[in-house]
Amino acid sequence: MVFLAMGFPIQLQDPIMLAPMAGYTDSPFRRIACSFGAGMVFTELISADGIVRHNKKTLDLLTFTPYERPLGIQIFGNDPAIMQEAACQLLSLKPDCIDINCGCCAPKVCNNGKGAGLLKDIDLLYKIACAVVSSIHVPVSAKIRLGLSQGTKNYMEVVHALEEAGVAFITVHGRTRDQYYSGKADWEAITHIARTAKVPIVGNGDITSYDHALTKLQSSGCSAVMIGRAALGNPWIFCGKTPSWEEKRETIALHYKLMIEHYGSYGVILMRKHIVHYLKGFPGASKIRQGIISCDRIEEIFKILDSSFD
């Protein structure tokens, strides 16, 4: 059954989305999330400059499968012409939407006036959004924070500028740039935005469970909500199920399989950061992780896992 949110430009099977996370939301993890019910997934942030210059590492981040839809491709940059050109080039991939990153707090991004750095130059952000919206036929969205700092919150001005530029929906992370991921997400601000904005709002920040997501969805007036860190090692958050060890082991095995299909043998090494999250909360998890880190073959990894949880 398709979830219908009034005015939302994309059909969602469920109003709970997977947030874009650098280094994590690659194709294998997006497939895992979708298989457990994520209503929409996003690529990690991708450089518009890299797309336009056909940088191989950048283009590799654009790989996805039919099992990851609806899919948004998130791009970042600070030049309207380059952002426009990148968006146009991405049309050949037939994404379900193009998302403009206005919330990345990493210094190497925002210190160059990109990501959350755009929040201090609303005129430039408006020009970027206008350039992208006017040049492509798929929905354009934007992901923002509440401002650069607690003392310079300007989210309503940012929202108004994006609305005027014609974006289809806006995702709001309820923190300022200087908070990074500390403190609590401000859901009062998200609720205020959702109830006053002219476009659908997706709320993001500190959602820890499926039931929590539904509660925030109902209380905030958002059209959808987005889960980031709480989904790492826990794709069951998208369906509300508590997995048995056998189910968790099966999912870990599938994740490994997808990582190797996507990255080759290097996928075993890249999977280590996911294992840390899958094992979170298990007795003796630290010792298990230490053993797994030295492994480069799946057989060795599952021998450790099975002996630990037999």
Number of C-alpha atoms within 10 A of each C-alpha: 6 10 13 15 16 9 12 16 18 18 15 20 15 19 24 26 26 29 25 25 16 12 12 20 22 22 23 24 22 26 21 21 26 20 16 16 20 30 26 26 26 26 28 22 23 21 23 26 19 18 23 19 13 12 12 10 11 18 15 10 19 17 12 19 11 8 14 23 19 20 23 23 26 24 24 26 28 23 17 18 15 22 24 21 18 23 28 16 14 18 15 8 11 12 17 20 24 27 28 29 27 28 29 23 21 15 14 11 18 22 13 13 19 24 28 29 26 28 27 16 13 18 13 16 25 21 18 23 26 21 20 28 21 13 12 18 11 17 20 27 29 21 24 27 28 26 26 23 14 13 8 12 18 18 21 16 13 24 27 16 19 24 20 13 20 19 24 23 26 24 28 30 24 25 28 26 27 14 15 13 16 9 9 11 20 17 20 12 19 26 21 14 24 22 15 13 16 15 24 25 28 25 33 29 22 21 22 14 19 17 14 14 24 15 12 19 20 13 11 22 19 24 22 27 26 26 24 18 18 16 22 23 20 23 25 22 25 25 17 15 13 11 13 9 13 11 11 18 17 12 19 20 15 14 21 22 16 19 22 19 12 16 13 11 14 12 19 20 19 16 18 18 15 18 20 19 16 20 19 15 10 12 11 12 18 14 10 19 19 11 14 22 16 12 15 15 12 16 10 13 19 15 11 16 18 12 9 14 12 6
